[in-house]
Protein backbone atom coordinates (compact mmCIF):
# COMPACT_ATOMS: atom_id res chain seq x y z
CA UNK A 1 0.00 0.00 0.00
CA UNK A 2 1.42 3.43 0.76
CA UNK A 3 0.79 6.77 2.36
CA UNK A 4 -2.29 8.90 1.58
CA UNK A 5 -0.30 11.59 -0.19
CA UNK A 6 1.58 9.17 -2.44
CA UNK A 7 0.66 8.91 -6.08
CA UNK A 8 -0.19 5.58 -7.65
CA UNK A 9 3.08 5.60 -9.62
CA UNK A 10 5.13 5.39 -6.39
CA UNK A 11 3.38 2.24 -5.08
CA UNK A 12 5.35 -0.97 -5.10
CA UNK A 13 3.75 -4.04 -6.72
CA UNK A 14 1.98 -6.40 -4.34
CA UNK A 15 2.02 -10.18 -4.49
CA UNK A 16 -1.21 -12.14 -4.86
CA UNK A 17 -1.20 -13.08 -1.17
CA UNK A 18 -0.70 -9.43 -0.15
CA UNK A 19 -3.50 -8.33 -2.47
CA UNK A 20 -5.78 -10.97 -0.98
CA UNK A 21 -4.83 -9.96 2.55
CA UNK A 22 -5.50 -6.25 1.91
CA UNK A 23 -8.74 -7.06 0.12
CA UNK A 24 -9.87 -8.93 3.24
CA UNK A 25 -8.88 -5.91 5.34
CA UNK A 26 -10.84 -3.64 2.99
CA UNK A 27 -13.93 -5.84 3.32
CA UNK A 28 -13.71 -5.89 7.13
CA UNK A 29 -13.42 -2.09 7.45
CA UNK A 30 -16.13 -1.54 4.85
CA UNK A 31 -18.49 -3.90 6.69
CA UNK A 32 -17.83 -2.06 9.96
CA UNK A 33 -18.61 1.31 8.39
CA UNK A 34 -21.75 -0.11 6.79
CA UNK A 35 -22.76 -1.43 10.22
CA UNK A 36 -22.61 2.18 11.41
CA UNK A 37 -25.23 2.78 8.66
CA UNK A 38 -23.06 4.81 6.33
CA UNK A 39 -24.75 4.30 2.97
CA UNK A 40 -22.86 6.62 0.62
CA UNK A 41 -20.55 4.25 -1.24
CA UNK A 42 -18.16 6.99 -2.34
CA UNK A 43 -17.78 8.23 1.24
CA UNK A 44 -17.31 4.68 2.58
CA UNK A 45 -14.69 3.91 -0.09
CA UNK A 46 -12.79 7.13 0.72
CA UNK A 47 -12.87 6.44 4.47
CA UNK A 48 -11.75 2.84 3.97
CA UNK A 49 -8.91 4.00 1.70
CA UNK A 50 -7.63 6.43 4.33
CA UNK A 51 -7.83 3.81 7.06
CA UNK A 52 -5.99 1.26 4.89
CA UNK A 53 -3.23 3.80 4.12
CA UNK A 54 -2.63 4.29 7.84
CA UNK A 55 -2.74 0.53 8.46
CA UNK A 56 -0.22 0.06 5.64
CA UNK A 57 2.10 2.63 7.22
CA UNK A 58 1.84 0.75 10.53
CA UNK A 59 2.57 -2.52 8.75
CA UNK A 60 6.16 -1.43 8.12
CA UNK A 61 6.69 -1.22 11.91
CA UNK A 62 4.50 -4.22 12.81
CA UNK A 63 5.02 -6.78 10.02
CA UNK A 64 3.91 -9.71 12.18
CA UNK A 65 0.33 -8.41 12.46
CA UNK A 66 -2.17 -9.36 9.75
CA UNK A 67 -3.45 -6.53 7.55
CA UNK A 68 -7.04 -7.11 8.64
CA UNK A 69 -6.15 -6.69 12.31
CA UNK A 70 -4.16 -3.52 11.64
CA UNK A 71 -6.96 -2.08 9.52
CA UNK A 72 -9.64 -2.77 12.11
CA UNK A 73 -7.48 -1.36 14.90
CA UNK A 74 -6.99 1.80 12.83
CA UNK A 75 -10.72 2.05 12.08
CA UNK A 76 -11.75 1.62 15.71
CA UNK A 77 -9.07 4.02 16.92
CA UNK A 78 -9.93 6.71 14.38
CA UNK A 79 -13.67 6.53 15.02
CA UNK A 80 -13.13 6.56 18.79
CA UNK A 81 -10.76 9.56 18.58
CA UNK A 82 -13.16 11.45 16.31
CA UNK A 83 -16.15 10.71 18.56
CA UNK A 84 -14.18 11.78 21.60
CA UNK A 85 -13.25 15.06 19.89
CA UNK A 86 -16.85 15.74 18.81
CA UNK A 87 -18.31 14.95 22.23
CA UNK A 88 -15.44 16.61 24.11
CA UNK A 89 -15.73 13.72 26.57
CA UNK A 90 -12.97 11.13 27.15
CA UNK A 91 -14.04 7.68 26.06
CA UNK A 92 -13.23 4.69 28.23
CA UNK A 93 -9.84 3.26 27.16
CA UNK A 94 -10.06 5.49 24.04
CA UNK A 95 -12.57 3.02 22.62
CA UNK A 96 -15.92 3.74 21.04
CA UNK A 97 -18.27 1.83 23.27
CA UNK A 98 -21.88 0.90 22.53
CA UNK A 99 -22.96 4.18 24.05
CA UNK A 100 -20.88 6.13 21.49
CA UNK A 101 -22.22 4.07 18.57
CA UNK A 102 -25.76 4.57 19.84
CA UNK A 103 -25.12 8.32 20.10
CA UNK A 104 -24.09 8.36 16.42
CA UNK A 105 -27.35 6.68 15.44
CA UNK A 106 -29.56 8.76 17.77
CA UNK A 107 -28.00 11.98 16.48
CA UNK A 108 -29.08 10.99 12.98
CA UNK A 109 -25.51 10.76 11.66
CA UNK A 110 -26.35 8.18 8.98
CA UNK A 111 -29.23 10.25 7.60
CA UNK A 112 -28.30 13.90 8.12
CA UNK A 113 -24.57 14.05 8.82
CA UNK A 114 -22.79 11.40 6.72
CA UNK A 115 -20.55 14.03 5.15
CA UNK A 116 -19.33 15.12 8.60
CA UNK A 117 -18.30 11.63 9.72
CA UNK A 118 -14.54 11.42 10.49
CA UNK A 119 -13.89 14.95 9.24
CA UNK A 120 -11.72 17.37 11.24
CA UNK A 121 -13.22 20.23 13.26
CA UNK A 122 -15.07 22.54 12.98
CA UNK A 123 -18.30 20.59 12.75
CA UNK A 124 -21.77 22.07 12.31
CA UNK A 125 -23.06 23.26 15.71
CA UNK A 126 -26.36 21.40 15.19
CA UNK A 127 -24.46 18.16 14.72
CA UNK A 128 -22.29 18.65 17.82
CA UNK A 129 -25.36 19.52 19.91
CA UNK A 130 -27.26 16.48 18.59
CA UNK A 131 -24.29 14.22 19.35
CA UNK A 132 -23.92 15.52 22.91
CA UNK A 133 -27.65 15.20 23.63
CA UNK A 134 -27.82 11.71 22.20
CA UNK A 135 -24.67 10.64 24.08
CA UNK A 136 -26.26 11.73 27.36
CA UNK A 137 -29.55 10.05 26.39
CA UNK A 138 -27.71 6.83 25.49
CA UNK A 139 -26.37 6.52 29.04
CA UNK A 140 -27.80 4.02 31.46
CA UNK A 141 -30.90 5.10 33.31
CA UNK A 142 -31.20 3.03 36.44
CA UNK A 143 -34.54 2.38 38.06
CA UNK A 144 -34.93 1.06 41.56
CA UNK A 145 -36.44 -2.39 41.34
CA UNK A 146 -37.50 -4.60 44.18
CA UNK A 147 -37.67 -8.32 43.80
CA UNK A 148 -39.95 -10.18 46.13
CA UNK A 149 -39.75 -13.97 46.12
CA UNK A 150 -42.92 -15.58 44.88
CA UNK A 151 -44.16 -19.07 45.58
CA UNK A 152 -43.65 -21.45 42.69
CA UNK A 153 -46.99 -22.41 41.21
CA UNK A 154 -47.21 -25.86 39.66
CA UNK A 155 -50.06 -27.39 37.70
CA UNK A 156 -51.75 -30.59 38.88
CA UNK A 157 -49.18 -32.90 37.26
CA UNK A 158 -46.27 -30.85 38.56
CA UNK A 159 -47.73 -30.76 42.07
CA UNK A 160 -48.30 -34.52 42.04
CA UNK A 161 -44.78 -35.19 40.79
CA UNK A 162 -43.27 -32.88 43.43
CA UNK A 163 -45.30 -34.59 46.16
CA UNK A 164 -44.28 -38.06 44.92
CA UNK A 165 -40.61 -36.99 44.83
CA UNK A 166 -40.80 -35.72 48.42
CA UNK A 167 -42.37 -39.00 49.51
CA UNK A 168 -39.58 -40.98 47.88
CA UNK A 169 -37.00 -38.78 49.63
CA UNK A 170 -38.62 -39.16 53.07
CA UNK A 171 -39.30 -42.90 52.84
CA UNK A 172 -36.46 -44.95 51.35
CA UNK A 173 -38.61 -48.10 51.38
CA UNK A 174 -41.01 -46.47 48.87
CA UNK A 175 -38.05 -45.57 46.64
CA UNK A 176 -36.74 -49.18 46.78
CA UNK A 177 -40.19 -50.60 46.01
CA UNK A 178 -40.62 -48.20 43.08
CA UNK A 179 -37.21 -49.18 41.68
CA UNK A 180 -37.98 -52.92 42.02
CA UNK A 181 -41.36 -52.51 40.28
CA UNK A 182 -39.76 -50.55 37.41
CA UNK A 183 -37.04 -53.20 37.02
CA UNK A 184 -39.65 -55.99 37.01
CA UNK A 185 -41.73 -54.19 34.36
CA UNK A 186 -38.63 -53.70 32.21
CA UNK A 187 -37.72 -57.40 32.57
CA UNK A 188 -41.27 -58.51 31.69
CA UNK A 189 -41.34 -56.22 28.65
CA UNK A 190 -38.00 -57.59 27.46
CA UNK A 191 -39.19 -61.19 28.03
CA UNK A 192 -42.38 -60.64 26.00
CA UNK A 193 -40.42 -58.99 23.18
CA UNK A 194 -38.00 -61.96 23.08
CA UNK A 195 -40.93 -64.45 22.94
CA UNK A 196 -42.30 -62.83 19.77
Helices and strands as residue ranges (DSSP letters): G 8-10, H 16-35, H 41-59, H 67-87, G 92-94, H 98-106, H 109-112, G 114-116, H 125-137, H 156-170, H 172-195
